[in-house]
């Protein structure tokens, strides 16, 4: 299948489509213009000149959350267009993209149910890319086993549940652990799926997914400091498909402060820069932002090759980053924080 | 011709628009479409401009219109395709109070519409819900009936086993989307561990249901279960599948009572819904009648404001200053538009314009006034590049050369005539209705080129007559000038030999040339191809050299227009000498050989190729006798001229420029910098003043290396190009050969076989074969070959001809005009 000769027969149209949509990603010039805006109305006017067109013009009174939801709607519409035209293998690949959103949705609903929130109130907050039929019923489960055996067994998430099933009661901590377990299974499965496809898809997607796995390992470690998560439990959550596997993960498992994590990262040139102290003079960036920067860098690389599925994944991720950027700028504009407005992550320089 | 030779004269005008009448003036200009406005604040963001609020208001209105249009297309019963077209007469740009009226009216209409349609939608959903409820009651009745036997014992059992109110059998009834039925059932089963009974039944189609957008066939379900906990779960699951559940009374009488009540409510709501619907239709009809007018008005208003945004305000804020390009001969129109605008707004102070001198920094746009005949030729040139202002426009010559070069490749009387007929038909088609009823884009393109096709067809008829070709056959209009009788062949010789040679040296066999084109007898000759190839090859070279030399000569007009006389001496003349010395001489040799060597001397005729090679190599071959006395001397002189013209071309211009520069620099050193006095253009008022000065300094900064490099590249390109371009014209020969051979093959393979069959059957076969022949002729010989020949012609024009004089780095004059905004097609 990875034959580049026959790729265009099935997926050529969609690849062309996604490359065309990629051309609509905002440029540095657009960001410069957006950063000059004084109100959301000005931003709307600017976005009208871009590929977003009249997206925001139908909104009555503009708030940041309206902008956010409109951008998300746009992304979902584009994704659904791709998904409904996709042929097998690409369709599976696109489904894989949605699974990560499903996991987030499930965990969101569980934690919401634990806090006695109404399901109707929670549903709009779920990401529409990860929507599934049984979503609203997630709240009736009390243990992961019950969750699995009654509700999720029919969803595509079932395959990731083999390791995650446990009998203990669901609490907030457990939900978070469940999320990480699911994510670990998901990433490993996605990674092996891409590896089986081979060819350019493998060359592009595996580094991205490996980076994703390593990022999760780092974040889990950093976030576990000061909680009662034991080192052994922590190690069980690390996705094993990344570059850190196995030595790095072992060392991360032993780490118990930020300095040690940094020491681990220093052994890997890719992550060294992420954990490096910021150069004097440049502004401070959070760890999250630096990981995002790295991710954007990896995703832009996907467009350098042809005949592979990576462009679809990268497009969705880049577009998500773009939405985050726009929302960030919109926040800064409404709260009059002009000094921080340039903290977005530019996509194509 | 005059209008096509060079761009029309344009001037930069500064228009002072009094703030009271600016809007009306610009709207008048928009109706006329004579000026192209320049953006005077390019560095200002679109939302920081002066009239941004007005533009936004227009956009808001457009949004309302889109809403109205959506409503019309979704809810109006009668078809509206023709009613929403552009109104006639087209309304002019609205005055501010009219705009206000439009705004109010449209908003009122939109809110009313929104209310009514919301009302209708809620009524509809109520209705569907009631109908669903009724459906559930009716359907479940039969479900319950089918298991009607158990109830009596069950009631007994329950009385026995009654150990709490939870153990009571309860029902949940409702409707669910049919796609979700399997997942719904499975989830229920899993969650309740099978302690329930569920029945599904498709809802009967209700004939009374109104035509609504959602026509799904819902599935009715009835769940019976015991216990409260399960009941909660069931409720939750129903919610999550968006199933509508209804209150379900347990005994039959209550259910029937309920059903009756529902029936009457349904009737009431249907009544109300009907009323609402008719009111909605009334509103929509009003929309349809007025919406097109409004749309045009607002579109114009928005366009005017975006033009006003490009103007800069004067210091006193009393007037706006616009800069625009305007054709000189339309200045009077501009003046009258300004007066009219002032009059309409009732202002006392006149708006006026002021002609600015052309600055060197910005070159004017290019405008050629074309008519329907010349437009297509102009667009052929524009596709390569729009002429710079003042540059000679090759379109004027293309009108003749394009069809001619095409016809050289396409020469066939029959095919040409077919083409002419097709073109004439298209012209007649297009006479009465202006291009409107052809929606197909491809067809429109062909239609736009109808005059091109006509002239190509006419020229093809001419060249076909020269080649003596008509559907690959010859036309014997005149008797052949070759005669058999003087050869005195006996009958035996004629019968016995396949080929006989007519000797033109025998008196009486060849009596002078054929009156028009090629003698038809050549078609029978075995050396037909050899003869035609030699002829067409030489003809291609001659046409090519003429065409290119003509291109070089045209560059004279460019130089003379920009007063660069040194270019004529240092570029044009060496180029011309190079071209004529080599290839002009070749053409001379060809023609000389044709004239000097008749049939008598044909055995002694020298090869031009050898002569030409000898000339370039300066060798003197004893085996090739000279064509004319003194040939060697002439050729040596020519070669010396050609070779000296190359260094002149290479070094002349850079050295001249360098010399000129150093001399002027010497002068400048003594005098002070001339201060810029010409600051009448707004652009040069403030920031650009420094820019202008910098530019001037840059101009004086003479980069000798760059000029030299450019000239070296140009020289190399030109000298090598002369050789390769001449060879490129051989495509004329190649394609005309291909066309002739292809049509010959078609005749031989298809028509001749069918013509050889006789009798009744023969005529049937002929009819069949002829249709096949006609189909192939049109599709392959006319369409395909025609396209390929026009592509080659296009290349000959763009690469070989235009590269000699045309830069094509200008931009088109695109006036601000409402017609181009309101109907963009």
Boltz contact constraints between the chains, C-beta under 6 A:
constraints:
  - contact:
      token1: [A, 42]
      token2: [B, 47]
      max_distance: 6.0
  - contact:
      token1: [A, 45]
      token2: [B, 47]
      max_distance: 6.0
  - contact:
      token1: [A, 57]
      token2: [B, 63]
      max_distance: 6.0
  - contact:
      token1: [A, 133]
      token2: [B, 183]
      max_distance: 6.0
  - contact:
      token1: [A, 134]
      token2: [B, 187]
      max_distance: 6.0
  - contact:
      token1: [A, 136]
      token2: [B, 240]
      max_distance: 6.0
  - contact:
      token1: [A, 137]
      token2: [B, 237]
      max_distance: 6.0
  - contact:
      token1: [A, 137]
      token2: [B, 240]
      max_distance: 6.0
  - contact:
      token1: [A, 140]
      token2: [B, 233]
      max_distance: 6.0
  - contact:
      token1: [A, 140]
      token2: [B, 236]
      max_distance: 6.0
  - contact:
      token1: [A, 150]
      token2: [B, 190]
      max_distance: 6.0
  - contact:
      token1: [A, 150]
      token2: [B, 191]
      max_distance: 6.0
